[in-house]
Amino acid sequence: TGDGQKLNGITETSLADALSLTAKETKYTYNLTDETAAIDGNYYVWLPLYEITWKNGDGSILKDEYLDYGATISYDGTPTLNLEGLTATFKAWSPALSSGTTVTSNVVYTATYDLTLSLPTETINGATYYEISKRADWDAFSTAVNVISNSIKGIMTADVDLGTDQTMVGTSSSPYAGIFDGNGKTLTINYTNNTSEYTAPFRYTYKVTLKNLKVTGTITTNRKYAAGLIGLAQEYSSYVLRCQSDVTINSSVSGDGTHGGLVAHKAAGHMEIINCLFSGAINGSNTTSCGGFVGWSDSDNNLTVENSLNIGSYGVQSSGGATFVRNKCYNISDCYYVNENGTAQGTPKTAAEIAATATMASLLQGSQTGEEYWIADPTQTAYPMLKCFAKAAQVTKSDDLDATYYNTLAWTIPNGMKVYTVNSLASGKAHATEYTTGTVVPAGTAVVISGAAGDYQLNFDRTSAVSAVSGNLLRGSDLSATTAGDDATKTYSFYQLSLDANGATGSLGFYYGATGGVAFTSNAHKAYLPVSSQGGTAKGYILSFGDEPTGISSLPDDTTE
């Protein structure tokens, strides 16, 4: 085009200007017919080259090319995307690219994909849970929640350390609404967030259930609403069960921080926090208005905290704070704390009381009878801990006499201990048989244990598939409970292991636990012997082992109880 004229909306003012452009910006076509030649006597037209950038779904550049105005745009082949724990199938380009599209400007095309979560799965009560055993699995699970389905279920199969990974589950537009089972495992975080609110492993949730999860590590932030578990729990029913936050929150917020040991902000809707523990810290010399468990609960008064312990520490100002929940809480019961933070809630205990009182786990268990949730930590004398995180139990034998033991978890037989079951009962006799199938006692097995006086550590094996002992007549429970037989249509007499009423040497055996052999309250983790009327009505059975008479000899009816 001649001086001052336009072609495709682009003006050439002079040949010198055209020649100053780079090869990527211009293309020359010579010897065009026009009335006015350029200063060198030739006629020129110049057209720009436009940049076409092809990006993958992860932001990486697939290809960069330069095409003439009007050229047809196309990508050779089909892009692929490798994401650990996810399968990506190419869907389309964004913006949409149809056949025959031509160049009119610079443009960036980004590949989009249909994603499928490809983590290993297991079925629990008919539902599919995705297994999380490493950092990449956590990232894939988070991506799936954010872009595939926010109601998928997850279960941890190993401790996971996120390192410097800042990935959190749930977004404001796709809050997590599934069930996440920590399975007694620990998630370690190190979040540093100075750009937005709600920093927590589960950033946004909606009718979520979190259970059996321990979170440890740090959160460093200058924004509000940081927490060890949940940033924002949105409407509808949410449950936090048997969870521990050992997270330290380091806040540089000046004024209202609304941080929480477990949950930063509970919006309107029902929430239950039961059998939980905060053992971390909330720090910030200029930060106020934080909650030991919940930073803020909206005014619908629909939050319950039960059977929980707060041993966290506070380096924030107590102004506007609360020991468990700020603002509205319908019920706080069977809850204990060491350090107040603003408004006192629950029952105070000194650190010495918690560490030295053998009944602390029992206090936290409260009136719950369905399952044992709190135990004494075997690594610290009588220190309470959630059983779902326990690696072992400690059994103390005060003397050399045999004792009984029961646990719903499988456990490894320690050195110096022998284990026996009481098998078939017939004609007034029963047999005590040493358990020699292996070193792991099956879950839910009541046994007699033999060994010298002392402390024994029973290491739990939560993955054991050892079969139950066939024919074992002993029964037990994790909690103190009334004895019961297996068949409700039969009448039973109930026996406990003890010496006779006179404490005679050699009299160790099973005797009535209550007058007449009626049901009695068996202590936690103890075994008892239920005998139906068809099995005899003796008041006691002498226990014998090894070279002694094999079995348990029936005593006459007039034996002292």
C-alpha positions in Angstrom: 0.0 0.0 0.0 1.2 3.5 -0.7 2.1 6.1 1.9 -0.7 6.9 4.3 -3.0 4.1 2.9 -4.1 1.1 4.9 -4.2 -2.6 4.3 -6.0 -4.8 6.8 -6.2 -1.9 9.1 -2.4 -1.3 9.3 -0.8 1.9 8.0 2.6 2.1 6.3 4.0 5.6 6.7 7.4 5.0 5.1 9.7 2.3 3.8 12.1 3.2 6.6 9.5 2.4 9.2 8.7 -0.9 7.5 12.4 -1.9 7.3 12.8 -1.2 11.0 10.4 -4.0 11.9 11.7 -7.4 12.7 11.2 -10.4 10.5 8.6 -11.8 13.0 6.6 -8.6 12.7 6.5 -8.0 8.9 6.5 -9.7 5.6 7.4 -7.9 2.3 5.8 -8.5 -1.0 7.6 -6.7 -3.9 6.8 -5.1 -7.3 3.2 -4.2 -6.7 1.7 -1.9 -9.2 0.8 1.5 -7.8 1.0 5.1 -9.2 3.5 6.2 -6.5 6.7 4.3 -5.9 8.5 4.2 -2.6 11.7 6.2 -2.2 13.8 3.3 -3.6 11.6 3.1 -6.7 9.9 -0.1 -5.7 6.4 -0.7 -4.5 5.9 -2.5 -1.2 3.0 -3.9 0.9 3.7 -5.1 4.4 1.7 -7.5 6.5 2.3 -8.3 10.2 3.0 -11.9 11.4 0.8 -12.8 14.4 1.9 -14.9 17.4 -0.1 -18.1 18.0 0.7 -19.7 21.4 -0.5 -23.2 22.4 -0.5 -23.8 26.1 -1.2 -27.1 28.0 -3.6 -27.3 30.9 -0.8 -26.9 33.5 0.3 -23.6 31.9 3.4 -25.0 30.1 4.0 -23.9 26.5 3.3 -26.6 23.9 4.2 -24.6 20.8 4.8 -21.0 19.7 4.4 -20.0 16.1 3.9 -16.9 13.8 1.4 -16.9 11.1 0.3 -14.4 8.4 -2.9 -12.5 8.7 -5.6 -14.7 7.2 -3.7 -18.0 7.6 -5.6 -21.0 8.8 -5.0 -21.9 12.5 -4.6 -25.5 13.4 -2.7 -27.7 15.9 -0.9 -30.8 14.7 -1.8 -33.7 16.8 -3.6 -34.1 20.2 -2.0 -32.7 23.4 -1.6 -34.8 26.5 -1.2 -33.9 30.1 0.5 -36.0 32.8 -0.9 -35.5 36.3 0.0 -37.9 39.0 -3.1 -39.5 40.4 -5.3 -38.2 37.6 -6.1 -39.3 34.1 -6.5 -36.4 31.7 -8.4 -36.8 28.4 -8.2 -33.9 25.9 -11.5 -32.1 25.6 -11.1 -28.8 23.6 -9.1 -25.7 23.1 -10.0 -22.5 25.0 -11.0 -20.2 23.4 -12.9 -22.5 21.1 -11.1 -23.4 17.9 -13.2 -24.5 15.0 -12.1 -25.8 11.6 -11.1 -23.0 9.2 -10.4 -20.3 11.9 -8.0 -17.8 10.5 -5.5 -15.4 11.9 -6.7 -11.9 12.8 -4.6 -11.2 15.9 -2.2 -12.6 18.5 -4.0 -15.4 20.4 -3.3 -17.9 23.2 -5.1 -21.3 23.0 -5.1 -23.4 26.2 -5.8 -27.2 26.2 -8.7 -28.2 28.4 -9.2 -31.8 29.7 -11.7 -34.1 31.2 -10.2 -35.4 34.5 -10.7 -38.7 36.2 -9.2 -39.4 39.7 -7.1 -42.5 39.3 -5.9 -43.0 42.9 -6.2 -46.5 44.4 -9.6 -47.1 46.1 -11.1 -49.2 48.8 -14.7 -49.9 49.6 -16.0 -49.1 53.1 -19.7 -49.9 53.9 -20.4 -50.0 50.2 -18.9 -46.6 49.5 -15.7 -45.9 47.4 -12.9 -44.1 49.2 -9.8 -42.8 47.4 -6.5 -43.7 49.2 -4.1 -41.0 50.0 -0.5 -42.0 50.9 1.7 -39.2 49.7 1.8 -35.5 48.8 0.9 -36.1 45.1 -2.2 -38.0 46.2 -3.3 -35.1 48.4 -2.8 -32.7 45.4 -4.7 -35.0 43.1 -7.6 -35.4 45.6 -7.7 -31.6 46.0 -7.9 -31.1 42.2 -10.6 -33.7 42.0 -12.7 -31.9 44.7 -12.2 -28.6 43.0 -13.0 -29.6 39.4 -14.5 -33.1 39.3 -16.8 -33.7 42.3 -16.8 -32.0 45.6 -18.4 -35.0 47.4 -15.8 -37.7 46.8 -14.5 -39.6 49.8 -10.9 -40.0 50.9 -9.0 -42.1 53.4 -5.3 -41.7 54.4 -3.3 -44.9 54.3 0.0 -43.4 55.5 1.3 -40.2 57.1 1.6 -37.4 54.6 4.0 -34.5 54.8 3.1 -31.7 52.4 6.5 -29.9 52.8 6.2 -26.5 51.2 3.2 -27.6 49.1 0.4 -25.0 49.7 -2.5 -27.2 48.4 -5.7 -26.9 50.3 -9.0 -28.9 49.7 -12.1 -27.0 48.6 -12.8 -23.6 47.0 -15.5 -21.0 47.6 -17.2 -22.3 44.4 -16.6 -26.0 45.1 -16.5 -26.5 48.9 -15.6 -30.0 50.1 -18.8 -31.9 50.9 -17.5 -35.5 51.3 -16.3 -37.8 54.1 -12.6 -37.7 54.8 -11.2 -40.5 57.1 -7.7 -39.8 58.4 -7.5 -43.4 59.5 -5.3 -42.5 62.5 -2.7 -40.9 60.2 -1.0 -37.5 60.4 -1.0 -34.7 57.8 1.9 -32.3 58.2 1.4 -28.8 56.7 3.6 -25.7 56.4 1.2 -23.0 54.9 2.3 -19.5 54.3 -0.6 -17.4 53.1 -0.5 -13.6 53.1 -2.8 -13.0 50.2 -6.2 -14.4 51.2 -8.3 -15.6 54.1 -9.3 -19.1 55.3 -6.0 -20.9 55.4 -6.6 -24.5 56.5 -6.1 -28.0 55.0 -9.8 -28.1 54.2 -10.2 -24.5 53.2 -13.9 -24.4 52.3 -16.4 -27.2 53.4 -20.1 -27.8 53.1 -21.9 -30.6 55.0 -18.5 -32.3 55.5 -17.4 -35.1 57.8 -13.8 -35.2 59.0 -12.7 -38.1 61.3 -9.7 -39.9 62.7 -7.3 -37.2 61.4 -4.3 -35.5 63.1 -2.9 -32.4 61.5 0.4 -31.0 62.7 2.8 -28.3 61.4 2.5 -24.5 61.0 0.4 -21.8 59.4 2.0 -18.3 58.9 -0.4 -15.6 57.8 -1.3 -12.0 58.0 -4.9 -12.7 57.0 -8.0 -13.7 59.1 -9.5 -17.1 59.5 -6.7 -19.6 59.8 -7.3 -23.0 61.5 -5.8 -26.4 61.9 -8.6 -28.3 60.1 -11.3 -26.2 58.4 -11.2 -22.6 57.2 -14.9 -22.0 56.5 -17.6 -24.6 57.4 -20.6 -23.6 55.3 -24.3 -24.4 55.8 -25.9 -27.7 56.6 -24.6 -30.5 58.9 -20.9 -30.9 59.4 -19.1 -33.3 61.7 -15.6 -33.2 63.1 -15.0 -36.5 64.9 -11.9 -37.9 66.7 -9.6 -35.3 65.2 -6.5 -33.6 66.6 -5.0 -30.3 65.6 -1.4 -29.9 66.7 -0.9 -26.9 64.4 0.9 -23.7 65.4 -0.7 -20.6 63.9 1.7 -17.7 63.6 -0.4 -14.6 63.0 0.7 -11.1 62.1 -2.9 -9.8 61.9 -3.4 -6.6 63.8 -6.7 -6.8 65.7 -9.4 -9.4 65.0 -7.8 -12.6 63.7 -10.7 -15.0 64.1 -8.3 -18.0 64.1 -9.4 -21.3 65.5 -7.5 -24.3 66.7 -9.8 -26.6 64.6 -12.3 -24.4 62.7 -11.9 -20.8 61.8 -15.5 -19.9 60.9 -18.6 -21.9 61.2 -21.3 -20.4 59.1 -25.0 -21.0 59.7 -25.9 -24.7 59.9 -25.5 -27.6 62.3 -22.0 -28.7 63.4 -20.8 -31.3 65.9 -17.3 -31.5 67.2 -16.9 -34.6 69.3 -13.9 -36.4 70.8 -11.4 -33.8 69.5 -8.1 -32.4 70.8 -6.3 -29.1 70.2 -2.6 -29.4 71.3 -1.1 -26.7 69.1 -0.7 -22.9 69.6 -2.2 -19.6 68.3 0.4 -16.9 68.3 0.4 -13.2 67.4 1.2 -10.4 69.8 -1.2 -7.9 68.1 -3.9 -10.5 67.2 -7.2 -10.6 69.1 -10.5 -12.5 68.9 -9.5 -16.1 68.5 -11.1 -19.4 69.6 -9.4 -22.4 71.0 -11.6 -24.7 68.9 -13.7 -22.4 66.7 -12.7 -18.8 65.8 -16.3 -17.7 65.2 -19.7 -19.5 65.2 -22.5 -17.7 63.5 -25.6 -16.7 65.5 -27.8 -19.7 64.7 -26.6 -21.4 68.0 -26.4 -24.8 66.3 -22.9 -26.0 67.3 -22.1 -28.7 69.8 -18.7 -29.5 71.3 -18.5 -32.7 73.4 -15.9 -35.0 75.1 -13.0 -32.9 74.0 -9.7 -31.6 75.3 -7.9 -28.2 74.8 -4.3 -28.2 75.9 -3.3 -25.6 73.4 -1.3 -22.5 74.2 -1.9 -18.9 73.3 0.4 -16.1 72.3 -2.4 -13.9 71.1 -4.2 -11.2 73.1 -7.1 -12.7 75.1 -9.4 -9.8 74.2 -12.5 -11.0 72.4 -11.3 -14.6 72.6 -12.9 -17.8 73.9 -11.4 -21.0 75.3 -13.5 -23.3 73.0 -16.0 -21.3 70.8 -16.4 -17.6 70.1 -20.0 -16.4 69.8 -22.8 -19.0 69.7 -22.5 -22.5 70.9 -25.5 -24.6 71.9 -23.6 -27.1 74.1 -20.1 -27.6 75.5 -20.1 -30.8 77.7 -17.4 -33.1 79.1 -14.8 -30.7 77.8 -11.6 -29.8 79.6 -8.8 -27.2 79.1 -5.5 -26.2 80.6 -5.2 -22.6 79.3 -7.9 -20.0 79.1 -8.2 -17.7 76.1 -10.6 -14.9 76.9 -14.0 -16.4 77.9 -13.6 -19.6 80.0 -15.5 -22.6 78.8 -15.5 -26.2 79.9 -13.8 -27.5 83.0 -10.3 -26.3 83.9 -7.5 -28.7 84.6 -3.8 -28.1 85.4 -1.2 -29.7 83.1 -0.1 -31.8 86.1 -3.7 -33.1 86.6 -4.0 -34.1 83.0 -0.6 -35.8 82.9 -0.9 -37.5 86.2 -4.6 -38.4 86.7 -5.3 -41.9 85.6 -9.0 -41.0 85.3 -8.5 -38.2 82.7 -9.2 -40.5 79.7 -12.3 -41.8 81.6 -13.5 -38.2 82.1 -13.2 -37.5 78.4 -14.9 -40.8 77.5 -17.8 -39.6 79.7 -21.0 -41.5 79.2 -20.1 -42.8 75.7 -20.6 -46.6 75.6 -20.5 -47.5 72.0 -16.8 -47.4 71.5 -13.6 -46.5 73.4 -12.4 -43.1 72.1 -9.9 -42.0 74.8 -7.0 -43.9 76.3 -4.0 -43.3 78.4 -1.0 -42.6 76.2 1.5 -45.4 76.8 4.4 -43.1 76.2 3.3 -40.6 78.9 2.0 -41.7 82.3 -1.8 -41.6 82.1 -1.7 -38.8 79.5 -5.0 -38.9 77.6 -5.0 -39.4 73.8 -7.4 -40.4 71.1 -7.3 -44.1 70.6 -7.5 -43.8 66.9 -4.0 -42.4 66.9 -2.6 -44.8 69.5 0.3 -47.0 68.3 0.2 -49.2 71.4 -1.3 -49.9 74.8 0.5 -50.4 78.1 -0.5 -53.3 80.4 0.9 -53.3 83.9 1.1 -56.6 85.8 1.4 -55.9 89.5 2.3 -59.5 90.3 3.4 -62.7 88.7 -0.2 -64.1 88.6 -1.9 -64.5 85.3 -4.4 -61.8 84.2 -6.9 -61.2 81.4 -6.9 -58.7 78.5 -9.1 -57.6 75.7 -8.8 -55.1 72.9 -10.9 -54.4 69.8 -7.5 -53.9 68.0 -5.1 -56.6 67.0 -1.8 -56.4 69.0 1.6 -57.9 69.0 2.6 -60.2 71.8 5.6 -58.6 73.6 8.7 -60.4 74.8 8.2 -62.2 78.1 4.4 -62.7 77.7 2.4 -65.8 76.8 -1.2 -65.6 75.6 -3.9 -68.2 76.2 -7.5 -68.7 75.1 -10.0 -70.7 77.0 -11.5 -73.2 74.5 -14.2 -75.9 74.5 -16.2 -76.3 77.7 -17.7 -79.8 78.3 -18.5 -81.9 81.3 -17.5 -79.2 83.8 -14.1 -78.8 82.3 -12.5 -76.3 79.9 -9.1 -76.1 78.3 -6.6 -73.2 78.3 -4.7 -73.3 75.0 -1.6 -71.2 74.3 -2.0 -69.0 71.3 0.8 -70.0 68.9 -0.7 -69.1 65.6 1.7 -66.1 65.3 2.9 -63.0 67.2 -0.3 -61.0 66.5 -3.4 -61.5 68.6 -6.5 -61.0 66.4 -8.7 -58.0 67.0 -11.5 -58.5 69.5 -9.9 -61.5 71.2 -10.2 -62.0 74.9 -7.3 -63.8 76.4 -5.4 -64.9 79.5 -1.9 -63.4 79.7 1.0 -64.9 81.6 4.3 -63.2 82.5 6.3 -61.7 85.3 5.2 -58.5 87.0 6.0 -55.4 85.1 5.0 -53.1 82.3 4.3 -54.5 78.8 3.8 -52.5 75.7 1.3 -54.1 73.3 1.9 -52.6 69.8 -1.2 -52.3 67.8 -1.4 -53.8 64.3 -4.2 -52.0 62.5 -3.6 -53.7 59.2 -3.7 -57.3 60.5 -5.9 -59.7 58.8 -5.3 -62.5 61.3 -8.5 -64.6 61.7 -10.4 -64.8 65.0 -9.6 -67.7 67.3 -12.1 -70.4 66.8 -13.9 -71.8 69.9 -12.6 -69.2 72.4 -15.1 -68.9 75.2 -13.7 -65.7 76.8 -15.4 -62.4 76.1 -14.5 -58.8 76.9 -14.9 -55.1 76.0 -12.8 -52.0 75.7 -15.0 -50.2 78.2 -16.4 -51.1 81.5 -19.6 -53.0 80.6 -22.2 -55.5 81.9 -21.3 -59.0 81.0 -23.4 -60.8 78.5 -23.7 -64.1 76.7 -23.8 -64.6 73.0 -27.3 -66.1 72.8 -30.1 -64.1 74.3 -32.3 -67.2 74.6 -30.0 -68.9 77.0 -29.3 -68.3 80.7 -25.6 -67.7 81.7 -23.4 -67.6 84.7 -20.5 -65.2 84.5 -17.0 -65.6 85.9 -14.0 -63.4 86.3 -10.3 -64.4 86.9 -9.2 -64.2 90.5 -7.9 -66.1 93.5 -10.6 -67.7 95.7 -12.1 -65.7 98.5 -9.3 -66.7 100.9 -6.6 -65.8 98.4 -5.2 -69.3 98.6 -2.0 -70.1 96.7 -2.8 -72.1 93.6 -6.5 -71.1 93.6 -6.3 -68.8 90.6 -9.2 -69.4 88.4 -12.6 -68.2 87.1 -15.1 -67.5 89.9 -18.5 -65.8 90.0 -18.1 -62.1 89.4 -21.3 -61.5 91.4 -23.3 -63.5 93.9 -25.1 -66.3 92.2 -23.2 -65.9 88.9 -25.5 -63.1 87.7 -24.2 -60.5 85.3 -21.7 -58.0 86.7 -19.7 -55.0 85.4 -16.5 -56.2 83.9 -13.7 -53.7 83.9 -12.3 -52.1 80.7 -10.0 -54.3 78.7 -10.7 -57.3 81.0 -11.9 -60.7 79.9 -14.7 -62.7 81.5 -16.1 -66.2 81.0 -19.8 -66.6 80.3 -21.1 -70.2 80.8 -24.6 -71.2 79.8 -26.7 -73.4 82.0 -26.0 -76.3 79.6 -22.3 -75.9 80.4 -22.6 -76.5 84.2 -23.4 -74.5 87.3 -20.1 -74.6 89.2 -19.1 -71.5 91.1 -15.5 -71.6 89.9 -13.0 -73.3 87.7 -9.3 -73.6 88.7 -7.0 -72.5 85.9 -4.1 -74.8 85.0 -1.3 -74.6 82.4 1.5 -76.6 81.0 2.4 -79.8 82.9 -0.4 -79.3 85.3 -3.7 -81.0 84.6 -4.7 -79.8 81.2 -7.7 -77.6 81.3 -9.8 -75.9 84.1 -11.1 -78.3 86.7 -14.7 -77.9 87.8 -15.1 -77.0 91.4 -18.1 -78.3 93.4 -21.1 -76.0 94.0 -20.1 -75.3 97.6 -16.7 -73.8 96.7 -16.1 -70.5 98.3 -16.7 -67.7 95.8 
